[in-house]
Amino acid sequence: MGGNKKMGFYGWIFVGFLLVMSASGQEDGEVGVSGGRRALVPAMFVFGDSLIDNGNNNDLPSFAKANYFPYGIDFKAGPTGRFSNGYTMVDTIAELLGLPLLPAFSEASGEQMRYGVNYASAAAGILDNTGRNFVSRIPFNQQIKNFENTLDQITDSLGAPDVAQALSKCIFFVGMGSNDYLNNYLMPNYDTKNQYNPQQYADHGTQDCFLTVLGRYPARELKYCPGPDIKRTRSCGAHGYEACFFAVLAHYPASLRPRNIRCVDVGKNRSKCSFEILCA
């Protein structure tokens, strides 16, 4: 198998998508604290890896940390655990939605969780064993459990009916999958390549992702964000990882499928997106 072909199976890796529990969520926003503007949604909950981690690895015995310079050199608070010089993509999205910067789960408590929480962890993947070379990290399954912990705390203070109504309008951002290749499938100390061919591994990761999210929290609307085109080779059919994405979704019971699927493409190929474009 040639090098270019292998790189093509990064198809589903950089997938980030927004699960929006209600299509009407942007109509009933409450007053936010970002510039005094009205927030478009009550809150946003973020799951992912180093691209959007904002400090959850700081206190872990992990090699995947960014709480030191030059990270954060352009960020007002300095190094916070973000793997960037300044804002991450979810910081920008929160600001555009009229929300404050979300706290890391490791630091969030009480009123801080009102507008959402960031559960992302550097080196984490969709699969539990991904990223073990960095020692500690918080895999997708554990990030979901941390979200459930947040829900328990919010429910205790606000009551189940109010929380359920607010959650129906919240945004859930998932940006994860690159480490399942870079720090799993392509690593010499992992046996994954001997267990799955590229097609099978792509299916395995995509299915695991959907089982983790849609199996627990059926979404009314799914906003899908395709990632960068990295020499992909149609590992899931004629249309690459998009075909894999929708093929997996098609196998879900009707009760678990989102009613609407809209594309969220903020890259250079927006004209190729056949669905609604968010944040254009």
PyRosetta script that sets phi, psi and omega in degrees:
from pyrosetta import init, pose_from_sequence

init()
pose = pose_from_sequence("MGGNKKMGFYGWIFVGFLLVMSASGQEDGEVGVSGGRRALVPAMFVFGDSLIDNGNNNDLPSFAKANYFPYGIDFKAGPTGRFSNGYTMVDTIAELLGLPLLPAFSEASGEQMRYGVNYASAAAGILDNTGRNFVSRIPFNQQIKNFENTLDQITDSLGAPDVAQALSKCIFFVGMGSNDYLNNYLMPNYDTKNQYNPQQYADHGTQDCFLTVLGRYPARELKYCPGPDIKRTRSCGAHGYEACFFAVLAHYPASLRPRNIRCVDVGKNRSKCSFEILCA")
pose.set_psi(1, 126.2)
pose.set_omega(1, -177.8)
pose.set_phi(2, -71.4)
pose.set_psi(2, 160.0)
pose.set_omega(2, -178.6)
pose.set_phi(3, -60.4)
pose.set_psi(3, -42.6)
pose.set_omega(3, -179.0)
pose.set_phi(4, -62.6)
pose.set_psi(4, -37.5)
pose.set_omega(4, -179.0)
pose.set_phi(5, -67.9)
pose.set_psi(5, -39.6)
pose.set_omega(5, 179.1)
pose.set_phi(6, -63.4)
pose.set_psi(6, -43.0)
pose.set_omega(6, 178.7)
pose.set_phi(7, -60.6)
pose.set_psi(7, -27.3)
pose.set_omega(7, -178.2)
pose.set_phi(8, -63.8)
pose.set_psi(8, -23.1)
pose.set_omega(8, -177.3)
pose.set_phi(9, -80.8)
pose.set_psi(9, 8.7)
pose.set_omega(9, 169.4)
pose.set_phi(10, -75.6)
pose.set_psi(10, 6.7)
pose.set_omega(10, -175.2)
pose.set_phi(11, -41.3)
pose.set_psi(11, -53.8)
pose.set_omega(11, -174.6)
pose.set_phi(12, -93.9)
pose.set_psi(12, -0.1)
pose.set_omega(12, -172.1)
pose.set_phi(13, -62.1)
pose.set_psi(13, -55.3)
pose.set_omega(13, -172.7)
pose.set_phi(14, -84.5)
pose.set_psi(14, 20.4)
pose.set_omega(14, 179.7)
pose.set_phi(15, -66.5)
pose.set_psi(15, 128.0)
pose.set_omega(15, 172.0)
pose.set_phi(16, -128.3)
pose.set_psi(16, 134.0)
pose.set_omega(16, 178.9)
pose.set_phi(17, -142.6)
pose.set_psi(17, 156.7)
pose.set_omega(17, -179.3)
pose.set_phi(18, -105.0)
pose.set_psi(18, 124.6)
pose.set_omega(18, 174.5)
pose.set_phi(19, -99.7)
pose.set_psi(19, 114.2)
pose.set_omega(19, -178.7)
pose.set_phi(20, -109.7)
pose.set_psi(20, 118.5)
pose.set_omega(20, -171.8)
pose.set_phi(21, -73.7)
pose.set_psi(21, -11.3)
pose.set_omega(21, 176.9)
pose.set_phi(22, -153.6)
pose.set_psi(22, 136.0)
pose.set_omega(22, 179.4)
pose.set_phi(23, -70.1)
pose.set_psi(23, -18.2)
pose.set_omega(23, -178.3)
pose.set_phi(24, -91.5)
pose.set_psi(24, 6.0)
pose.set_omega(24, -174.1)
pose.set_phi(25, -59.6)
pose.set_psi(25, -29.3)
pose.set_omega(25, -175.8)
pose.set_phi(26, -86.7)
pose.set_psi(26, -0.2)
pose.set_omega(26, -176.4)
pose.set_phi(27, -94.4)
pose.set_psi(27, -23.1)
pose.set_omega(27, -172.7)
pose.set_phi(28, -117.9)
pose.set_psi(28, 39.1)
pose.set_omega(28, -176.4)
pose.set_phi(29, -63.3)
pose.set_psi(29, 154.6)
pose.set_omega(29, 177.1)
pose.set_phi(30, -105.9)
pose.set_psi(30, 169.2)
pose.set_omega(30, -178.6)
pose.set_phi(31, -66.0)
pose.set_psi(31, 124.1)
pose.set_omega(31, 179.7)
pose.set_phi(32, -96.5)
pose.set_psi(32, -173.1)
pose.set_omega(32, -177.4)
pose.set_phi(33, -119.8)
pose.set_psi(33, 9.4)
pose.set_omega(33, 179.3)
pose.set_phi(34, -92.4)
pose.set_psi(34, 96.7)
pose.set_omega(34, -179.7)
pose.set_phi(35, 70.3)
pose.set_psi(35, 16.2)
pose.set_omega(35, 178.9)
pose.set_phi(36, 73.2)
pose.set_psi(36, 8.7)
pose.set_omega(36, -179.5)
pose.set_phi(37, -81.7)
pose.set_psi(37, 159.3)
pose.set_omega(37, 176.0)
pose.set_phi(38, -74.8)
pose.set_psi(38, 126.0)
pose.set_omega(38, 179.4)
pose.set_phi(39, -68.8)
pose.set_psi(39, 140.2)
pose.set_omega(39, -179.5)
pose.set_phi(40, -79.0)
pose.set_psi(40, -21.0)
pose.set_omega(40, 177.6)
pose.set_phi(41, -140.1)
pose.set_psi(41, 157.3)
pose.set_omega(41, 179.7)
pose.set_phi(42, -64.6)
pose.set_psi(42, -37.9)
pose.set_omega(42, -175.3)
pose.set_phi(43, -164.9)
pose.set_psi(43, 166.0)
pose.set_omega(43, 175.3)
pose.set_phi(44, -135.2)
pose.set_psi(44, 135.8)
pose.set_omega(44, 179.4)
pose.set_phi(45, -118.0)
pose.set_psi(45, 130.1)
pose.set_omega(45, -169.0)
pose.set_phi(46, -118.2)
pose.set_psi(46, 133.5)
pose.set_omega(46, 178.1)
pose.set_phi(47, -129.5)
pose.set_psi(47, 137.2)
pose.set_omega(47, -179.1)
pose.set_phi(48, 171.6)
pose.set_psi(48, -155.1)
pose.set_omega(48, -175.6)
pose.set_phi(49, -122.7)
pose.set_psi(49, -149.9)
pose.set_omega(49, -173.5)
pose.set_phi(50, -64.7)
pose.set_psi(50, -22.5)
pose.set_omega(50, 179.5)
pose.set_phi(51, -63.8)
pose.set_psi(51, -23.5)
pose.set_omega(51, -178.1)
pose.set_phi(52, -134.7)
pose.set_psi(52, 5.7)
pose.set_omega(52, 173.8)
pose.set_phi(53, -61.2)
pose.set_psi(53, 135.1)
pose.set_omega(53, 178.9)
pose.set_phi(54, -124.9)
pose.set_psi(54, 24.9)
pose.set_omega(54, 174.5)
pose.set_phi(55, 133.8)
pose.set_psi(55, 2.8)
pose.set_omega(55, -177.6)
pose.set_phi(56, -68.4)
pose.set_psi(56, -19.0)
pose.set_omega(56, 179.1)
pose.set_phi(57, -93.1)
pose.set_psi(57, -4.0)
pose.set_omega(57, -173.1)
pose.set_phi(58, -55.1)
pose.set_psi(58, -39.5)
pose.set_omega(58, -176.2)
pose.set_phi(59, -103.2)
pose.set_psi(59, 10.1)
pose.set_omega(59, 178.0)
pose.set_phi(60, -90.5)
pose.set_psi(60, 150.5)
pose.set_omega(60, 172.6)
pose.set_phi(61, -76.2)
pose.set_psi(61, 76.4)
pose.set_omega(61, -172.1)
pose.set_phi(62, -133.2)
pose.set_psi(62, 149.0)
pose.set_omega(62, 173.3)
pose.set_phi(63, -82.8)
pose.set_psi(63, -10.9)
pose.set_omega(63, -177.9)
pose.set_phi(64, -97.2)
pose.set_psi(64, 81.6)
pose.set_omega(64, 179.6)
pose.set_phi(65, -133.6)
pose.set_psi(65, 155.0)
pose.set_omega(65, 179.8)
pose.set_phi(66, -142.0)
pose.set_psi(66, 32.9)
pose.set_omega(66, -179.1)
pose.set_phi(67, -96.1)
pose.set_psi(67, 45.2)
pose.set_omega(67, 178.8)
pose.set_phi(68, -154.6)
pose.set_psi(68, 158.6)
pose.set_omega(68, 178.9)
pose.set_phi(69, -68.9)
pose.set_psi(69, 149.0)
pose.set_omega(69, 10.8)
pose.set_phi(70, -86.3)
pose.set_psi(70, 2.8)
pose.set_omega(70, 175.1)
pose.set_phi(71, -58.1)
pose.set_psi(71, 141.7)
pose.set_omega(71, 177.7)
pose.set_phi(72, 75.0)
pose.set_psi(72, 14.3)
pose.set_omega(72, -175.2)
pose.set_phi(73, -63.6)
pose.set_psi(73, -26.4)
pose.set_omega(73, 178.3)
pose.set_phi(74, -107.2)
pose.set_psi(74, 10.5)
pose.set_omega(74, -179.4)
pose.set_phi(75, -98.1)
pose.set_psi(75, 135.4)
pose.set_omega(75, -174.7)
pose.set_phi(76, -55.2)
pose.set_psi(76, -38.6)
pose.set_omega(76, -178.2)
pose.set_phi(77, -86.1)
pose.set_psi(77, 1.5)
pose.set_omega(77, -178.3)
pose.set_phi(78, 76.9)
pose.set_psi(78, -158.1)
pose.set_omega(78, 179.5)
pose.set_phi(79, -63.3)
pose.set_psi(79, 124.5)
pose.set_omega(79, -178.6)
pose.set_phi(80, -121.5)
pose.set_psi(80, -10.4)
pose.set_omega(80, -172.6)
pose.set_phi(81, 115.3)
pose.set_psi(81, -4.5)
pose.set_omega(81, 175.7)
pose.set_phi(82, -76.8)
pose.set_psi(82, 136.1)
pose.set_omega(82, 179.2)
pose.set_phi(83, -87.9)
pose.set_psi(83, 59.1)
pose.set_omega(83, -177.3)
pose.set_phi(84, -160.8)
pose.set_psi(84, 168.7)
pose.set_omega(84, 176.7)
pose.set_phi(85, -80.2)
pose.set_psi(85, -22.0)
pose.set_omega(85, -178.1)
pose.set_phi(86, -147.6)
pose.set_psi(86, -128.3)
pose.set_omega(86, -179.8)
pose.set_phi(87, -66.3)
pose.set_psi(87, 149.4)
pose.set_omega(87, 167.5)
pose.set_phi(88, -94.6)
pose.set_psi(88, 174.0)
pose.set_omega(88, -178.7)
pose.set_phi(89, -62.4)
pose.set_psi(89, -35.6)
pose.set_omega(89, -178.5)
pose.set_phi(90, -75.1)
pose.set_psi(90, -25.6)
pose.set_omega(90, 172.6)
pose.set_phi(91, -62.6)
pose.set_psi(91, -44.1)
pose.set_omega(91, -179.9)
pose.set_phi(92, -66.6)
pose.set_psi(92, -42.1)
pose.set_omega(92, 178.6)
pose.set_phi(93, -62.4)
pose.set_psi(93, -43.5)
pose.set_omega(93, 178.4)
pose.set_phi(94, -59.2)
pose.set_psi(94, -44.1)
pose.set_omega(94, 179.9)
pose.set_phi(95, -63.1)
pose.set_psi(95, -42.1)
pose.set_omega(95, 179.0)
pose.set_phi(96, -65.1)
pose.set_psi(96, -29.5)
pose.set_omega(96, 179.0)
pose.set_phi(97, -83.0)
pose.set_psi(97, -4.8)
pose.set_omega(97, -178.8)
pose.set_phi(98, 84.2)
pose.set_psi(98, 16.2)
pose.set_omega(98, 179.5)
pose.set_phi(99, -98.3)
pose.set_psi(99, 158.0)
pose.set_omega(99, 172.7)
pose.set_phi(100, -75.2)
pose.set_psi(100, 170.1)
pose.set_omega(100, 173.6)
pose.set_phi(101, -62.9)
pose.set_psi(101, 133.2)
pose.set_omega(101, -175.5)
pose.set_phi(102, -76.2)
pose.set_psi(102, 141.2)
pose.set_omega(102, 177.1)
pose.set_phi(103, -76.9)
pose.set_psi(103, 152.3)
pose.set_omega(103, 172.7)
pose.set_phi(104, -70.2)
pose.set_psi(104, 145.9)
pose.set_omega(104, -179.8)
pose.set_phi(105, -56.7)
pose.set_psi(105, -36.8)
pose.set_omega(105, -177.7)
pose.set_phi(106, -64.6)
pose.set_psi(106, -16.8)
pose.set_omega(106, -177.3)
pose.set_phi(107, -118.4)
pose.set_psi(107, -6.6)
pose.set_omega(107, -172.6)
pose.set_phi(108, -83.4)
pose.set_psi(108, 141.8)
pose.set_omega(108, 175.1)
pose.set_phi(109, -162.7)
pose.set_psi(109, 151.8)
pose.set_omega(109, 174.7)
pose.set_phi(110, 54.4)
pose.set_psi(110, -128.6)
pose.set_omega(110, -176.0)
pose.set_phi(111, -62.7)
pose.set_psi(111, -22.6)
pose.set_omega(111, -179.9)
pose.set_phi(112, -61.8)
pose.set_psi(112, -24.2)
pose.set_omega(112, -176.1)
pose.set_phi(113, -87.8)
pose.set_psi(113, 0.5)
pose.set_omega(113, -173.8)
pose.set_phi(114, -59.4)
pose.set_psi(114, -38.8)
pose.set_omega(114, -176.3)
pose.set_phi(115, -102.0)
pose.set_psi(115, 8.5)
pose.set_omega(115, 177.1)
pose.set_phi(116, 122.4)
pose.set_psi(116, 173.7)
pose.set_omega(116, -176.6)
pose.set_phi(117, -143.8)
pose.set_psi(117, 147.9)
pose.set_omega(117, 176.2)
pose.set_phi(118, -105.7)
pose.set_psi(118, 120.3)
pose.set_omega(118, -177.7)
pose.set_phi(119, -105.1)
pose.set_psi(119, 1.9)
pose.set_omega(119, -173.0)
pose.set_phi(120, -62.2)
pose.set_psi(120, 147.9)
pose.set_omega(120, -177.7)
pose.set_phi(121, -140.7)
pose.set_psi(121, 125.5)
pose.set_omega(121, 178.7)
pose.set_phi(122, -58.9)
pose.set_psi(122, 140.5)
pose.set_omega(122, -179.5)
pose.set_phi(123, 77.8)
pose.set_psi(123, -2.5)
pose.set_omega(123, 179.9)
pose.set_phi(124, -76.7)
pose.set_psi(124, 157.2)
pose.set_omega(124, 177.4)
pose.set_phi(125, -140.1)
pose.set_psi(125, 178.4)
pose.set_omega(125, 175.0)
pose.set_phi(126, -67.6)
pose.set_psi(126, -38.3)
pose.set_omega(126, 179.3)
pose.set_phi(127, -87.4)
pose.set_psi(127, 140.9)
pose.set_omega(127, -173.1)
pose.set_phi(128, -62.5)
pose.set_psi(128, -33.2)
pose.set_omega(128, -175.2)
pose.set_phi(129, -87.2)
pose.set_psi(129, -2.0)
pose.set_omega(129, 179.0)
pose.set_phi(130, -66.6)
pose.set_psi(130, 139.3)
pose.set_omega(130, 174.6)
pose.set_phi(131, 81.5)
pose.set_psi(131, 12.8)
pose.set_omega(131, -176.3)
pose.set_phi(132, -67.0)
pose.set_psi(132, -18.5)
pose.set_omega(132, 176.7)
pose.set_phi(133, -63.9)
pose.set_psi(133, -20.6)
pose.set_omega(133, 178.0)
pose.set_phi(134, -93.0)
pose.set_psi(134, 7.7)
pose.set_omega(134, -178.4)
pose.set_phi(135, 71.7)
pose.set_psi(135, -109.4)
pose.set_omega(135, -174.7)
pose.set_phi(136, -82.5)
pose.set_psi(136, 143.1)
pose.set_omega(136, 172.6)
pose.set_phi(137, -164.3)
pose.set_psi(137, 172.4)
pose.set_omega(137, -176.3)
pose.set_phi(138, -116.6)
pose.set_psi(138, 98.9)
pose.set_omega(138, -177.6)
pose.set_phi(139, -63.5)
pose.set_psi(139, 167.6)
pose.set_omega(139, -176.5)
pose.set_phi(140, -55.7)
pose.set_psi(140, -45.4)
pose.set_omega(140, -179.8)
pose.set_phi(141, -57.5)
pose.set_psi(141, -42.3)
pose.set_omega(141, -179.8)
pose.set_phi(142, -71.0)
pose.set_psi(142, -34.0)
pose.set_omega(142, 176.7)
pose.set_phi(143, -62.2)
pose.set_psi(143, -39.4)
pose.set_omega(143, 176.8)
pose.set_phi(144, -65.0)
pose.set_psi(144, -39.8)
pose.set_omega(144, 177.6)
pose.set_phi(145, -64.6)
pose.set_psi(145, -36.6)
pose.set_omega(145, 176.9)
pose.set_phi(146, -65.3)
pose.set_psi(146, -36.8)
pose.set_omega(146, 175.6)
pose.set_phi(147, -62.4)
pose.set_psi(147, -41.8)
pose.set_omega(147, 178.7)
pose.set_phi(148, -63.2)
pose.set_psi(148, -34.4)
pose.set_omega(148, 175.2)
pose.set_phi(149, -63.6)
pose.set_psi(149, -41.8)
pose.set_omega(149, 176.9)
pose.set_phi(150, -61.9)
pose.set_psi(150, -43.5)
pose.set_omega(150, 179.1)
pose.set_phi(151, -58.4)
pose.set_psi(151, -41.4)
pose.set_omega(151, 179.0)
pose.set_phi(152, -60.7)
pose.set_psi(152, -42.8)
pose.set_omega(152, -179.1)
pose.set_phi(153, -66.8)
pose.set_psi(153, -43.2)
pose.set_omega(153, -179.8)
pose.set_phi(154, -66.8)
pose.set_psi(154, -39.8)
pose.set_omega(154, -179.6)
pose.set_phi(155, -63.7)
pose.set_psi(155, -38.6)
pose.set_omega(155, 179.2)
pose.set_phi(156, -61.0)
pose.set_psi(156, -33.9)
pose.set_omega(156, -176.2)
pose.set_phi(157, -92.4)
pose.set_psi(157, -30.9)
pose.set_omega(157, -175.3)
pose.set_phi(158, -106.6)
pose.set_psi(158, -24.2)
pose.set_omega(158, -176.0)
pose.set_phi(159, 95.9)
pose.set_psi(159, 145.1)
pose.set_omega(159, -174.6)
pose.set_phi(160, -58.8)
pose.set_psi(160, -44.8)
pose.set_omega(160, -178.1)
pose.set_phi(161, -60.4)
pose.set_psi(161, -44.3)
pose.set_omega(161, -179.4)
pose.set_phi(162, -65.6)
pose.set_psi(162, -39.9)
pose.set_omega(162, 179.9)
pose.set_phi(163, -66.3)
pose.set_psi(163, -43.6)
pose.set_omega(163, -179.6)
pose.set_phi(164, -61.7)
pose.set_psi(164, -40.4)
pose.set_omega(164, 179.9)
pose.set_phi(165, -67.5)
pose.set_psi(165, -41.3)
pose.set_omega(165, -179.9)
pose.set_phi(166, -66.9)
pose.set_psi(166, -42.0)
pose.set_omega(166, -178.4)
pose.set_phi(167, -63.5)
pose.set_psi(167, -28.4)
pose.set_omega(167, -179.5)
pose.set_phi(168, -66.6)
pose.set_psi(168, -11.3)
pose.set_omega(168, -178.4)
pose.set_phi(169, -118.1)
pose.set_psi(169, 2.0)
pose.set_omega(169, -176.7)
pose.set_phi(170, -83.2)
pose.set_psi(170, 161.2)
pose.set_omega(170, 175.9)
pose.set_phi(171, -104.6)
pose.set_psi(171, 135.2)
pose.set_omega(171, 176.1)
pose.set_phi(172, -116.6)
pose.set_psi(172, 117.4)
pose.set_omega(172, -177.2)
pose.set_phi(173, -106.6)
pose.set_psi(173, 125.8)
pose.set_omega(173, 177.2)
pose.set_phi(174, -122.5)
pose.set_psi(174, 117.3)
pose.set_omega(174, 178.0)
pose.set_phi(175, -128.4)
pose.set_psi(175, 90.6)
pose.set_omega(175, -170.7)
pose.set_phi(176, -154.5)
pose.set_psi(176, 153.2)
pose.set_omega(176, 175.3)
pose.set_phi(177, 138.5)
pose.set_psi(177, -24.6)
pose.set_omega(177, -177.1)
pose.set_phi(178, -63.3)
pose.set_psi(178, -38.5)
pose.set_omega(178, -179.3)
pose.set_phi(179, -68.6)
pose.set_psi(179, -22.5)
pose.set_omega(179, 177.8)
pose.set_phi(180, -66.7)
pose.set_psi(180, -16.5)
pose.set_omega(180, 171.8)
pose.set_phi(181, -102.5)
pose.set_psi(181, -57.2)
pose.set_omega(181, -173.2)
pose.set_phi(182, -64.7)
pose.set_psi(182, -34.0)
pose.set_omega(182, -177.8)
pose.set_phi(183, -122.0)
pose.set_psi(183, 36.7)
pose.set_omega(183, 175.3)
pose.set_phi(184, -158.3)
pose.set_psi(184, -82.8)
pose.set_omega(184, -172.2)
pose.set_phi(185, -59.2)
pose.set_psi(185, -36.4)
pose.set_omega(185, -176.5)
pose.set_phi(186, -94.7)
pose.set_psi(186, 1.5)
pose.set_omega(186, -178.9)
pose.set_phi(187, -88.3)
pose.set_psi(187, 136.4)
pose.set_omega(187, -176.6)
pose.set_phi(188, -66.5)
pose.set_psi(188, -23.2)
pose.set_omega(188, -178.6)
pose.set_phi(189, -90.6)
pose.set_psi(189, 8.2)
pose.set_omega(189, 174.0)
pose.set_phi(190, -106.7)
pose.set_psi(190, 145.2)
pose.set_omega(190, -179.5)
pose.set_phi(191, -95.5)
pose.set_psi(191, 7.6)
pose.set_omega(191, -173.6)
pose.set_phi(192, -56.8)
pose.set_psi(192, -41.1)
pose.set_omega(192, -177.6)
pose.set_phi(193, -62.6)
pose.set_psi(193, -26.3)
pose.set_omega(193, 178.8)
pose.set_phi(194, -82.5)
pose.set_psi(194, -15.6)
pose.set_omega(194, -179.2)
pose.set_phi(195, -94.8)
pose.set_psi(195, -31.2)
pose.set_omega(195, -176.3)
pose.set_phi(196, -134.6)
pose.set_psi(196, 140.9)
pose.set_omega(196, 166.6)
pose.set_phi(197, -82.0)
pose.set_psi(197, 170.0)
pose.set_omega(197, -175.6)
pose.set_phi(198, -54.7)
pose.set_psi(198, -41.6)
pose.set_omega(198, 179.3)
pose.set_phi(199, -61.6)
pose.set_psi(199, -47.5)
pose.set_omega(199, -178.0)
pose.set_phi(200, -65.0)
pose.set_psi(200, -38.0)
pose.set_omega(200, -178.9)
pose.set_phi(201, -68.1)
pose.set_psi(201, -40.5)
pose.set_omega(201, 177.0)
pose.set_phi(202, -60.2)
pose.set_psi(202, -44.9)
pose.set_omega(202, 178.7)
pose.set_phi(203, -63.4)
pose.set_psi(203, -43.3)
pose.set_omega(203, -178.2)
pose.set_phi(204, -60.0)
pose.set_psi(204, -48.0)
pose.set_omega(204, -179.0)
pose.set_phi(205, -66.1)
pose.set_psi(205, -42.1)
pose.set_omega(205, -179.4)
pose.set_phi(206, -65.6)
pose.set_psi(206, -43.9)
pose.set_omega(206, 179.3)
pose.set_phi(207, -64.2)
pose.set_psi(207, -40.6)
pose.set_omega(207, 180.0)
pose.set_phi(208, -63.1)
pose.set_psi(208, -39.4)
pose.set_omega(208, 179.0)
pose.set_phi(209, -61.9)
pose.set_psi(209, -46.3)
pose.set_omega(209, -178.5)
pose.set_phi(210, -69.1)
pose.set_psi(210, -36.7)
pose.set_omega(210, 177.8)
pose.set_phi(211, -63.1)
pose.set_psi(211, -39.0)
pose.set_omega(211, -178.6)
pose.set_phi(212, -65.8)
pose.set_psi(212, -40.8)
pose.set_omega(212, -174.4)
pose.set_phi(213, -94.1)
pose.set_psi(213, -64.5)
pose.set_omega(213, -173.3)
pose.set_phi(214, -67.8)
pose.set_psi(214, -27.2)
pose.set_omega(214, 178.4)
pose.set_phi(215, -65.5)
pose.set_psi(215, -26.7)
pose.set_omega(215, -179.6)
pose.set_phi(216, -101.6)
pose.set_psi(216, -36.1)
pose.set_omega(216, -175.0)
pose.set_phi(217, -131.6)
pose.set_psi(217, 82.8)
pose.set_omega(217, 179.4)
pose.set_phi(218, -55.5)
pose.set_psi(218, 131.4)
pose.set_omega(218, -177.4)
pose.set_phi(219, -100.4)
pose.set_psi(219, 140.0)
pose.set_omega(219, 175.7)
pose.set_phi(220, -77.5)
pose.set_psi(220, -32.3)
pose.set_omega(220, -178.5)
pose.set_phi(221, -139.6)
pose.set_psi(221, 137.6)
pose.set_omega(221, -179.8)
pose.set_phi(222, -117.3)
pose.set_psi(222, 123.1)
pose.set_omega(222, 173.9)
pose.set_phi(223, -105.3)
pose.set_psi(223, 118.8)
pose.set_omega(223, -170.9)
pose.set_phi(224, -107.2)
pose.set_psi(224, 128.1)
pose.set_omega(224, -177.0)
pose.set_phi(225, -117.0)
pose.set_psi(225, 104.4)
pose.set_omega(225, 177.8)
pose.set_phi(226, -68.4)
pose.set_psi(226, 143.7)
pose.set_omega(226, -179.3)
pose.set_phi(227, -89.0)
pose.set_psi(227, -172.3)
pose.set_omega(227, -178.5)
pose.set_phi(228, -60.0)
pose.set_psi(228, 146.4)
pose.set_omega(228, 179.0)
pose.set_phi(229, -86.0)
pose.set_psi(229, 99.8)
pose.set_omega(229, -175.4)
pose.set_phi(230, -106.3)
pose.set_psi(230, 76.8)
pose.set_omega(230, 177.4)
pose.set_phi(231, 47.2)
pose.set_psi(231, 43.1)
pose.set_omega(231, -176.7)
pose.set_phi(232, -70.7)
pose.set_psi(232, 147.6)
pose.set_omega(232, -176.2)
pose.set_phi(233, -119.5)
pose.set_psi(233, 47.8)
pose.set_omega(233, 171.0)
pose.set_phi(234, 52.6)
pose.set_psi(234, 46.4)
pose.set_omega(234, -177.1)
pose.set_phi(235, -66.1)
pose.set_psi(235, -18.4)
pose.set_omega(235, -179.3)
pose.set_phi(236, -119.3)
pose.set_psi(236, 30.5)
pose.set_omega(236, 178.2)
pose.set_phi(237, 115.2)
pose.set_psi(237, -165.7)
pose.set_omega(237, -172.4)
pose.set_phi(238, -65.0)
pose.set_psi(238, -22.1)
pose.set_omega(238, -176.1)
pose.set_phi(239, -115.4)
pose.set_psi(239, 24.7)
pose.set_omega(239, 174.3)
pose.set_phi(240, 64.3)
pose.set_psi(240, -147.5)
pose.set_omega(240, -172.7)
pose.set_phi(241, -68.4)
pose.set_psi(241, -22.3)
pose.set_omega(241, 176.0)
pose.set_phi(242, -60.8)
pose.set_psi(242, -40.4)
pose.set_omega(242, 179.0)
pose.set_phi(243, -64.1)
pose.set_psi(243, -39.8)
pose.set_omega(243, 178.1)
pose.set_phi(244, -61.8)
pose.set_psi(244, -44.0)
pose.set_omega(244, -179.4)
pose.set_phi(245, -57.2)
pose.set_psi(245, -51.4)
pose.set_omega(245, -176.4)
pose.set_phi(246, -76.3)
pose.set_psi(246, -28.2)
pose.set_omega(246, 177.7)
pose.set_phi(247, -66.1)
pose.set_psi(247, -41.9)
pose.set_omega(247, 177.7)
pose.set_phi(248, -64.2)
pose.set_psi(248, -44.4)
pose.set_omega(248, -179.1)
pose.set_phi(249, -59.9)
pose.set_psi(249, -35.3)
pose.set_omega(249, -177.2)
pose.set_phi(250, -65.1)
pose.set_psi(250, -23.6)
pose.set_omega(250, -178.4)
pose.set_phi(251, -83.1)
pose.set_psi(251, -7.9)
pose.set_omega(251, -178.4)
pose.set_phi(252, -79.4)
pose.set_psi(252, 146.5)
pose.set_omega(252, 176.1)
pose.set_phi(253, -58.1)
pose.set_psi(253, 151.8)
pose.set_omega(253, -177.7)
pose.set_phi(254, -55.6)
pose.set_psi(254, -33.6)
pose.set_omega(254, -177.6)
pose.set_phi(255, -67.6)
pose.set_psi(255, -21.3)
pose.set_omega(255, -178.8)
pose.set_phi(256, -99.5)
pose.set_psi(256, -10.3)
pose.set_omega(256, -177.5)
pose.set_phi(257, -82.0)
pose.set_psi(257, 140.2)
pose.set_omega(257, 173.8)
pose.set_phi(258, -63.4)
pose.set_psi(258, 148.0)
pose.set_omega(258, 179.2)
pose.set_phi(259, -73.2)
pose.set_psi(259, -32.8)
pose.set_omega(259, -178.9)
pose.set_phi(260, -129.2)
pose.set_psi(260, 143.5)
pose.set_omega(260, 174.7)
pose.set_phi(261, -125.0)
pose.set_psi(261, 120.1)
pose.set_omega(261, -178.8)
pose.set_phi(262, -124.6)
pose.set_psi(262, 138.3)
pose.set_omega(262, -178.8)
pose.set_phi(263, -81.3)
pose.set_psi(263, 138.7)
pose.set_omega(263, 175.7)
pose.set_phi(264, -118.4)
pose.set_psi(264, 96.6)
pose.set_omega(264, -176.5)
pose.set_phi(265, -120.0)
pose.set_psi(265, 107.1)
pose.set_omega(265, -178.8)
pose.set_phi(266, -105.0)
pose.set_psi(266, 17.2)
pose.set_omega(266, 179.6)
pose.set_phi(267, -93.1)
pose.set_psi(267, -163.4)
pose.set_omega(267, -175.7)
pose.set_phi(268, -79.5)
pose.set_psi(268, -15.9)
pose.set_omega(268, -174.8)
pose.set_phi(269, -101.1)
pose.set_psi(269, 39.0)
pose.set_omega(269, -177.3)
pose.set_phi(270, -59.6)
pose.set_psi(270, -32.9)
pose.set_omega(270, -177.1)
pose.set_phi(271, -64.6)
pose.set_psi(271, -19.3)
pose.set_omega(271, -178.9)
pose.set_phi(272, -85.6)
pose.set_psi(272, -8.8)
pose.set_omega(272, -177.5)
pose.set_phi(273, -81.9)
pose.set_psi(273, 121.9)
pose.set_omega(273, -175.8)
pose.set_phi(274, -92.9)
pose.set_psi(274, 5.8)
pose.set_omega(274, 179.7)
pose.set_phi(275, -116.1)
pose.set_psi(275, -179.2)
pose.set_omega(275, -179.8)
pose.set_phi(276, -64.2)
pose.set_psi(276, 140.2)
pose.set_omega(276, -179.9)
pose.set_phi(277, -101.3)
pose.set_psi(277, 124.4)
pose.set_omega(277, 178.1)
pose.set_phi(278, -98.6)
pose.set_psi(278, 147.1)
pose.set_omega(278, 178.7)
pose.set_phi(279, 57.5)
pose.set_psi(279, 40.1)
pose.set_omega(279, -179.3)
pose.set_phi(280, -72.0)
pose.dump_pdb("model.pdb")
